[in-house]
């Protein structure tokens, strides 16, 4: 159970940050609204990823899927970053 707990905590944190960065870049609102939305959605994403990791049979199986999500969100973040510059 400990490996799944560590994987769930870390992947939840990393994916929530990465996905909320996408939301922060595309949301047409004031900065304070973006921060509030990011905080609320980030927590929900973190809980969802943690629940997903606990539902898998092993930490490795959960990590494989989370790496795919991280690669996709990182690519989108890079595209959004370089398209705004």
Helices and strands as residue ranges (DSSP letters): H 2-26, H 31-55, H 59-84
